[in-house]
Amino acid sequence: MQVVGYRPRDTDPAALVLAEERTVELRPLVPGTELSYTLGSRHCAGAVDGEVHYRCDNDTAPYCPEHTDRWPCARCTGDCDKPLDACEEEHAVYLAAFAPDVVKVGVTRSWRLETRLREQGADRAAHLRTVADGRIARQVEADIATDLGDRVRVPTKIDGLADSVDERWWAELLARFAPIETYDFDYGLDLADRPLAETLATGTVRGTKGRVAVLSNNGSTYAVDLRDLVGYELDEGGADRDLQSSLGAF
């Protein structure tokens, strides 16, 4: 069995995408789910077409060059000819905030706004503008990004999992933009201490936030970036390697 993808948490629970003998299945990561897998070798996750998996044994993980999607909008700043059909749709420009005081600007098609924010695990968010198409949205985003930035790394998100958003900082930031609408998300993690970042698939799921799963294992709490699991072969049975213990384990 191999981890061949993941579904970040949005309005549906996060999930691992598993493949065995070309058959694909979802392993939902709802709170209380028990995971008991040992990580084996890691190689390219291949390709998934519907419920069929096409294996690839290239050593490059999570994907080899042949199976790496190259999204043309990844670093777009609006200086383009709108290469995708989706570029013609109405777009929203937004701020996504992560505890305690990290923010990024982003764009998405308007109808996907709340879903996109949950996929990223945003704690707070603000809808700044609605524009006619993706090219205009990218131009607005690029302008705002010179000040606020347009990317927040997963380790930074993990660092703030046990924190809450600085209310004064957020209020002052919103005052600069006069947003159309604001959002306040609760992922139900209820963490007293920051979990330890680890790559494992053993433990009890406490919850998920975007593409990060929080697991309890032997009295410690771990944060797992689901992308870091992609490509691993899984064996039934819990992890047998030594793991760093959190303070809550003592």
Summary of the structure (lengths in Angstrom):
residues: 250
radius of gyration: 19.3
end to end distance: 34.7
largest distance: 57.9
contacts: 781
relative contact order: 0.20
helix: 22%
strand: 36%
